[in-house]
């Protein structure tokens, strides 16, 4: 007998006594754990499909150990900008052993958990406006050509969001830069408003495409 079951957001084909690596679970080592999102069961050729899960079916397992997976290297580079960033990542995993597959009779967990999930969703929706209200400004350094010093100068002048920068003409921005004590007078803000408008509209792919065509914020 084998089953296809969803565990921590992933689907696995499992059978009794099989060891499986899954995304990190909250249970401690040695704890018993049950998974009731069984999508398919094959009992000696008799196949049962769920819609999407099979009522009463479950996969019983035991947590063997918590560990980390092999290191994965994440390398990012932006051409013509001198930007390179290298990071390593090791996924947090849990090793479990399948102790049995229950075809029917497993207790339903979804009914009891439905109410708390609805409450959590409601709390999240209520919390969102508070987080938005506490936001002070945007990271202007995402605009090609604006470094830390230029960002400080603009914020000090009241231009602290992508929307404000998009509505400020290049001549006005140049006046702000020329009046600053920091050495930012050499910067060219010609494309800053265009970039800021894309950032304000959250069109990040279009912004990246535009920035690939720029050099220091200026059209090549």
C-alpha positions in Angstrom: 0.0 0.0 0.0 1.2 3.5 -0.8 -0.3 7.0 -0.5 0.3 10.4 -1.9 0.1 12.9 0.9 0.7 16.6 1.4 3.2 17.4 4.2 4.2 21.0 5.0 3.1 22.2 1.6 4.8 19.4 -0.4 3.4 16.2 -1.9 5.1 12.9 -1.3 4.5 9.3 -2.4 5.0 7.3 0.8 4.7 3.7 2.1 5.2 2.1 5.5 8.7 2.2 7.0 9.8 4.8 4.4 12.0 7.7 5.6 11.2 11.1 4.2 12.8 14.6 4.4 10.2 17.4 4.7 10.2 21.1 5.5 10.9 21.7 9.2 8.0 20.6 11.4 7.1 22.1 14.8 7.0 18.8 16.6 10.0 17.6 18.7 12.2 14.6 17.9 10.5 11.4 18.9 7.0 12.9 18.6 4.2 11.2 16.7 2.6 13.2 13.9 -0.4 12.5 11.6 -1.1 14.0 8.2 -4.7 13.9 7.0 -4.3 15.5 3.5 -4.1 12.2 1.7 -4.7 12.8 -2.0 -4.5 9.2 -3.3 -4.4 5.7 -1.8 -3.3 2.5 -3.6 -4.2 -0.6 -1.7 -2.9 -3.6 -3.8 -4.2 -2.1 -7.0 -7.4 -0.5 -5.6 -6.9 3.2 -6.2 -8.9 5.8 -4.3 -8.7 9.5 -5.3 -9.6 12.4 -3.0 -11.5 15.5 -3.8 -9.0 16.9 -3.0 -8.4 14.8 0.1 -9.8 11.4 1.1 -12.2 11.6 4.1 -11.0 9.6 7.1 -7.6 8.7 5.6 -4.3 9.7 7.2 -0.6 8.9 7.2 1.0 8.3 10.6 4.6 9.1 11.1 7.3 9.7 13.7 9.8 12.6 13.9 13.4 11.2 13.7 15.5 14.4 13.6 15.7 18.0 12.7 18.6 19.0 10.4 19.6 21.3 7.6 20.0 20.5 3.9 23.0 20.9 1.7 24.2 24.5 1.1 22.8 26.2 -2.0 24.7 29.2 -3.4 22.6 32.2 -4.4 24.5 34.6 -6.6 23.1 37.9 -7.9 24.8 40.3 -10.4 23.7 43.5 -12.1 25.5 44.2 -15.3 27.3 47.6 -15.8 26.6 48.4 -12.2 29.4 46.7 -10.4 26.9 44.9 -8.2 27.6 41.4 -7.0 26.2 39.5 -4.0 26.8 36.0 -3.0 24.8 34.2 -0.2 24.6 30.6 1.0 21.3 29.0 2.2 20.7 25.7 4.0 17.0 24.6 4.1 15.7 23.6 7.5 14.4 20.0 7.2 12.8 17.3 9.3 13.4 13.6 8.8 10.3 11.4 9.5 9.6 7.7 9.2 6.2 6.5 8.0 4.7 4.2 10.6 1.4 3.4 8.9 -1.3 4.5 6.4 -4.9 4.6 7.6 -7.4 4.2 4.8 -10.4 5.3 6.9 -11.4 6.2 10.4 -8.9 8.9 11.0 -10.4 11.9 13.0 -11.1 15.0 11.0 -9.0 18.0 12.1 -10.2 20.6 9.6 -13.6 21.3 11.2 -12.0 22.2 14.6 -9.3 24.4 13.0 -11.6 26.2 10.7 -12.7 28.8 13.2 -9.2 29.8 14.5 -8.0 30.1 10.8 -10.9 32.5 10.1 -10.0 34.6 13.2 -6.3 34.7 12.1 -7.3 36.0 8.6 -9.4 38.7 10.2 -6.6 39.7 12.5 -4.2 39.9 9.6 -6.6 42.1 7.6 -7.0 44.4 10.6 -3.2 44.6 11.3 -2.4 45.6 7.7 -3.7 49.2 7.9 -1.7 49.8 11.1 1.6 48.6 9.4 0.9 50.8 6.4 0.1 53.8 8.6 3.4 53.5 10.5 5.5 53.5 7.2 7.7 56.6 7.2 8.9 56.6 3.6 10.2 54.5 0.7 13.8 53.3 0.1 14.9 55.8 -2.5 18.1 54.0 -3.0 16.2 51.5 -5.2 16.2 54.3 -7.8 19.2 53.9 -10.1 21.6 56.8 -9.5 20.5 57.6 -5.9 23.0 56.6 -3.3 22.8 56.9 0.5 23.9 60.6 0.5 21.5 61.6 -2.2 18.7 59.8 -0.5 19.4 61.7 2.7 19.4 65.0 0.9 16.0 64.2 -0.8 14.4 63.1 2.5 15.6 66.2 4.2 14.0 68.2 1.5 10.7 66.4 2.0 10.9 64.1 -1.0 10.8 60.8 1.0 8.5 58.6 -1.1 8.5 57.2 -4.7 5.2 59.1 -5.3 6.7 62.5 -4.3 9.8 61.9 -6.3 7.7 61.0 -9.4 5.9 64.3 -9.1 9.1 66.4 -8.7 10.6 67.7 -11.9 14.2 66.9 -12.7 15.0 70.7 -12.5 13.6 70.9 -9.0 15.5 67.8 -7.9 18.7 69.3 -9.4 18.1 72.5 -7.4 17.8 70.4 -4.2 21.1 68.6 -5.0 22.9 71.8 -5.9 21.9 73.4 -2.6 23.1 70.4 -0.5 26.3 70.4 1.5 27.0 66.8 0.5 28.8 66.1 -2.7 25.8 65.2 -4.8 25.8 68.0 -7.3 27.2 65.8 -10.1 24.3 63.5 -10.1 21.8 63.5 -13.1 18.2 63.1 -11.9 16.8 63.0 -15.5 15.3 59.5 -15.2 14.5 59.5 -11.4 10.9 60.6 -11.8 10.3 57.9 -14.4 11.9 55.2 -12.2 10.0 56.5 -9.1 6.7 56.2 -10.9 7.3 52.6 -11.8 8.4 51.9 -8.2 5.3 53.7 -6.8 3.1 51.5 -9.1 5.1 48.4 -7.9 6.0 47.6 -11.5 9.3 46.1 -10.4 10.0 44.1 -13.6 9.6 47.1 -15.7 11.8 49.1 -13.4 14.5 46.4 -13.5 14.3 46.4 -17.3 14.7 50.2 -17.4 17.6 50.2 -15.0 19.4 47.6 -17.1 19.5 50.2 -19.8 20.8 53.0 -17.6 24.3 53.8 -16.3 24.4 55.7 -13.1 20.8 56.7 -13.5 21.5 58.1 -17.0 20.4 56.7 -20.3 23.3 55.0 -22.1 
